[in-house]
Amino acid sequence: MTFFENPNGLELLGMGVYKNTNSATAQKSALKSIADAYGPVDVQFSLSLAGVTQLQHGLDRPDQAYTGVLLIRPSGANVQIIWLAAPGNVLQARVQDIILAGFMSFAVH
């Protein structure tokens, strides 16, 4: 999983493809990678719809609490992961555009 931050450091993005695995294993690996990079993750709920699993979680950053969204989408023998975390108001404003662009980038590569 590769992580990115926007220049002001408020938005955190992670993307990855877990090869030859299932969604449960990819989810566990992604959550561990996030926790190792940014701190403990507190999963609040999980929802599966149209083959995509979405987890919402809390993430305590040194300056404020973040809300995170982890999307897990199987694709053949692989699993695509997109993760976004930010303060609640920023996340609400950006999540839909970033997730759509992220999954579209997987389709191109």
C-alpha positions in Angstrom: 0.0 0.0 0.0 1.3 3.4 -0.9 0.4 6.5 1.1 0.1 10.1 0.1 -0.6 13.4 2.0 -1.8 16.7 0.5 0.5 19.7 1.0 -1.2 21.0 4.1 -1.1 17.5 5.7 -4.9 17.3 6.3 -5.8 14.6 3.9 -4.3 11.2 3.9 -4.7 8.8 1.0 -3.6 5.2 0.5 -3.9 2.9 -2.5 -2.8 -0.6 -3.2 -3.5 -3.8 -5.0 -3.2 -7.0 -2.9 -2.3 -9.8 -5.3 -3.6 -13.4 -5.2 -5.6 -12.9 -2.0 -9.1 -12.5 -0.7 -10.9 -9.4 0.7 -10.6 -10.4 4.3 -6.8 -10.9 4.1 -6.4 -7.7 2.1 -8.5 -5.8 4.7 -6.4 -7.1 7.6 -3.2 -6.2 5.8 -4.4 -2.7 4.8 -5.5 -1.9 8.4 -2.2 -3.0 9.7 -0.3 -0.8 7.2 -2.5 2.2 8.1 -1.9 1.6 11.8 1.8 1.2 11.3 2.0 4.5 9.4 -0.5 6.7 11.2 -1.6 5.1 14.5 -4.4 2.9 15.8 -7.5 2.5 13.7 -10.9 2.1 15.4 -13.3 0.5 13.0 -16.8 1.9 13.6 -18.9 0.0 10.9 -18.6 -2.0 7.8 -21.0 -2.1 4.8 -20.9 -4.2 1.7 -22.7 -3.1 -1.4 -22.3 -4.1 -5.1 -19.2 -6.1 -4.3 -17.4 -3.3 -2.6 -16.8 -3.3 1.2 -16.6 0.0 3.0 -15.2 0.5 6.5 -15.6 3.7 8.4 -13.1 4.2 11.2 -11.6 6.7 13.6 -8.0 7.7 13.5 -6.4 9.8 16.3 -3.8 12.1 14.9 -1.6 14.3 17.1 -3.6 17.5 16.4 -7.2 16.2 15.9 -9.4 13.2 15.4 -9.8 12.0 11.8 -12.5 9.9 10.1 -11.3 7.3 7.6 -12.9 5.3 4.9 -11.4 2.1 3.6 -12.9 0.7 0.4 -12.1 -2.9 -0.6 -13.0 -4.1 -4.1 -12.1 -7.6 -5.4 -10.9 -7.7 -9.0 -10.2 -11.2 -10.2 -7.5 -12.8 -8.1 -6.6 -9.4 -6.7 -8.1 -6.9 -4.3 -8.0 -3.2 -4.8 -7.9 -0.9 -1.7 -8.4 2.8 -1.5 -8.2 4.6 1.9 -8.9 8.2 2.7 -8.7 9.9 6.1 -9.2 13.5 7.1 -11.0 15.7 9.6 -14.8 15.0 9.3 -15.7 18.1 7.4 -12.9 17.7 4.9 -13.6 14.0 4.4 -17.3 14.7 3.6 -16.4 17.3 1.0 -13.8 15.1 -0.8 -14.5 11.4 -0.4 -16.7 10.8 -3.4 -14.4 12.5 -5.9 -11.2 10.9 -4.6 -12.7 7.4 -4.4 -14.1 7.6 -8.0 -10.8 8.9 -9.4 -8.9 6.2 -7.4 -11.0 3.3 -8.8 -10.8 4.8 -12.3 -7.0 4.8 -12.0 -7.0 1.1 -11.3 -9.1 0.5 -14.4 -6.5 2.3 -16.6 -3.5 0.4 -15.2 
